[in-house]
Structure formats: structure tokens, C-alpha cells
Amino acid sequence: MANNQVAKPSLFYIECLRFIAAIAVVGIHVLGPYRELVPELAWHEWLPAISLNAISRWAVPIFIMISGALLMSDQRPFNAAHYLPRRLAKVLLPFLAWTVIYAFVGGYQEGAWSWEATATLLEHSPNEHTWYHLWFFYDFIPLYFVIPLLAPLLYKMEKQRILLLLAAWLVLTLMHWLKVETPLRQNIILYSGYLVMGWYLFNNDQQAHLKFWLATGGAMLAFNVLGSAFYIWQQGEYSSVFMGYKSLNTAVIAMSLFVLIKAYAERIPQGARPLIKTISKYSFGIYLVHPLFLIPVRNPDYGIYQWFGHSSIALVVISSAALGLAFVLSWLLTRSSLTRWLVP
């Protein structure tokens, strides 16, 4: 191998990354309604929600980086007959099933279920997700066709060429953030960069550069929070200008978090590890099912957020409850061979 690969450490840090990413995704979706309420709320009400959003946007990139780290580090001979049913189908089939399930859920409107509404969602599903969190799969599933092509190339490239490739990808994330028009600003290219970065950080030791990653990641997190808060305060309405999944600042935060968790995960006390491992194991299922428990919460007619007196309390309590309920449902679905495939 051309690049300097080091002995792989314990993969507990991968479980830690899945653990925090699952929590972050739930939190992002819990705070969703606050985005539309910015003009109606006092600053101390919308600021906690906006801040949580700003510091959590690395969650989706981290999931993609984990896939790149694990799938592209597999050096066994490629076998399409094994890869397609074991890897691709494991994601594709649950996505198709939950697309249908959420189409039926979305058919329930104004106190009654409508077949016409469900049929419309299904009709548009090839191009539009039937529920807000399923957008991820429209960009993630195509990456499974990129992985078998990228993996052998990376192992034959010199380390400096890989670094140049990653630098070019970071430039593209900056161009995307600044809205520089170019055909290279395509989702499959920008998200493929996370695959490569995940593989690179998985296989290359960054211990000598921890201070750099800590400083850079911390600076970008602060930039996200302060920039978002100031911009929204100026505009008087929600904006995600600092929070794009394919933007340079989000990429840097995700990279820094990957490096730091990899470096320090082994310091986590043994007593906390069973919880981390359990949530990590069911993280995919949690991602798929947790919006079910947020349906009544996100309905402004019920005023559930107001029950807690302040947004900071509401976000913590509702996120914890949604995470717990999603875990229980995921666990229950795995108990039967008939439903286990829905939450692999």
C-alpha cells in the first residue's frame, strides 16, 4: 500500500461516532419547528434551537464517513454477487419499505386518512422523499456504486495524491457554500468526498496533529453558532447558510470530530460503554423510526414545545424521549425475522 497505513485501533470509536450521530440527528429533527418560529420568538427562545442545529450538522457526514472508513478498507476481492445483496440491498430494501410506510403515514391529514394523499406521495417518491428524513437515502444509496470503484484506486495511489484529491474536494465544498456555479457541484461528488475522507482518517494516524484538529474543529463550531445566530438575528428569519451538509465548515467539523473521537474514545469509562454500544447497534433503526414519535410533537396545534416553559428544556426532554422510544421500537422490530430487515 502506498500510503502509510498504521495498525487499526479498536473500533469502539466507530461505535462512539454512530452513538453521537444518532443523538444529533434526533436533536436536529426535534428542533425543526423552531426554524419557522424564529420571527415569533424572543432571542433566548430561538437561540438554543439554532445553536443546537449549528453544532449538530456533522451527523449525516459522519455516517457517510463511517461507511467510507469500513467499506473501502475491506481489501477482500470484490464480488458483485456478494456486494449487491449483502451491502446494497441491506440499505435499499429498508428504504423502499419505509418510503411506503411513511407514504401511508403522510396520507393521514386533517383527522382522516386519504388514499389520494398516500398515492400522490408514492407517485412522487422516485424524485421526492415521502418523509423529511428519507432525503438521506437519495444521496447515500448511489454512493454504494461509487465505493467499489474508489476503493482499489485509493490503495494504489500515493499518499500525496490522495491528499491532493481531498484538498480538491474541500475546495468544491467551499465553492458549494459560496454558490459558485459549476457542474462539479453535484451531490454524488461532494458526498463521495466524505467516503474518501472517512477512509483516509481511518487508515492514517493523526495523533501528531490533534491540537490542529481540536483548534480547527472548535473554531468552525464557534463560527457556525455565532455566524448563524448573528445572521438570523439580522435577517429576522431562519437561515441555514452556515449549516449545509456539503459546505466546507461542516466538512471540517466532521473531520475534526472523527479524528478526536478516534484519539480519545478509549478513555471513556467502561461503565458508559454498554449504552454507547447499544445505541450504536440500533442507530440505523433509530434514524428510520424516530420521526414517527415526533409527528404529534411537531404539530403546532398541540403546543407540546410550550409545555416545558423554555426551548432549551423542551429540546433536551423531547430529544431524549424520542431517542428512547425509537430505540425501543427498533429493538422490538429486530425480535422477529419478519421485521428484522426493516432496521438492519
Disulfide bonds with the S-S distance in Angstrom:
none
